[in-house]
Amino acid sequence: MAGRGWNRPPGCGRASRVRGVNEPASRLSSTFRLIVTGGGTGGHTYPALTAVRALQARLAAEGRALDVLWIGTPDGLEARVAPAEGIAFKTVATGKIRRSANPLKMISPANVKDMARVPLGVAQARKIVSDFRPDVVLATGGYVAVPAGLAARMCKRPLVLHEQTVRLGLANRKLAGSAARIAVSSESTLPLLPEAVRSAAVVTGNPVRPEMLAGHAEKAIAGLGLVGFDRRLPTLYVTGGAQGAQQINTVVRDALPWLLERANIIHQCGPTNVEALRTTAAGLPPHLTGRYYLTGFVGPELPDVLALADVVVSRSGAGTLAELTALGKPAIFVPLASSAGNEQAHNARHLEDTGAAVALTGDVTADRLQNALGPLLTDPARRVGMAEAARAHGRPDAADRLVDVILSAASGG
C-alpha cells in the first residue's frame, strides 16, 4: 500500500486520509477514523496491518475513506512497517515489564524505572486520542498498547482488543476490562477469559496476509531452482523465523542424511548460520545434495514455498500458526522456550491436542525429531489427516471477521 495509502492533507493536523476514494471536503463525514496501537514484534504488527488493509478495502467498496493513525514505539517493527505503508505514526512513552517466575525479581530497578514512564505515556496517548477522535481504537498487544488503550477508555472511544495467542497477553489482560470487544483467535481462549469480560469476546481468528494464501508450488520450484528435488518425495520446509533458530538448525543438521533419504528439504536457517550448514551439506552423499536447498532468508517467495511444502518444522508463534492452519499444513512445532508467558508452548500443545500438529518441547534431539517426522514423511494418509485437522483450526477470513468487529464497535452494536 505504500505509495497509494495514507497521505497527510496539507495543513491538516490529523492523521492522513486513504487516497483512492478522493471525495471532497463536504464528504469527510463519511471517513472512518481508526487508531491502531500495538507492535514490538511481527506477531502484533502484521495482524494489525492486515486488518487495516481489509478495513480500507471494505470502506472503499462502500465509497468511504479511512483515516488511520498508528501509536507505537520508536524501536519496534511497527516504526518501520507503518511509515512504509504510508500510515501516520506517533510514539508515546512506554514501560516494559521484564517478567520472572520469582515475584521479587519483578521489582527490579529496570521495571520500576519503566513503569514510572507509564503515566507519561498515558497522558501523551490521551492527547493523541482526544485530538484524533477515532471511531475505534484497535489494540493488538505489546506494551505500547497499554497507554493507548487506557487513553481510549478515558476519552470514551470504543476499544477493540485483538489477541493472537491462546492465552491473553499481558497488555490485553490489563486492558480487557476497558474493551468494547475482545477478538480472539481460538475458541479455546473463551473459557480462559475472566468471566466478567467473556460477553465482550468474539472469535475472529488471527488475520493472515492474503498473499500468504495465494502461493504456487511450481513457482517455488522454478524461482528457487530446485532442479535436484525428487518429486516422488514429500518436501519439508524448515524455518526458525527471519533470524533462524539455532535449536532447530542443530537438530536438523544432526538428522540431515536421515531426513534427505525421505524428503526434499528447504531450510531457512538465518543469515548468520548459512556458512556452517553449508559446510555440513558439503559432506552429504552426492545423491542427497540436490534434495537440500539452504538459504538464510525466505522473502517474497514464502507463499510459494509454503504451497510446495508437505510438512513444516518451525517455531509456534501465533502468526505462524495462523498461516499454517489457514493453509492446512502438517507441522512439527519446536516452541521458543523463552517466549512471553511460554505462549509458544501453549499454542503448539493446543494444536497437538486435536491432532493438528506435533509439539516438541523440552530437550529436542535429532532422534525426537526423526520419531515425529517419520510417520508424516512416509505415510501420505497421515499427512492428509493432520492437514485436515490443521485446516479445521484455520480462519483465512479472520481479517474480514475482525473488520466486522471494528465496525460493530464503532456503531455501538
Disulfide bonds with the S-S distance in Angstrom:
none
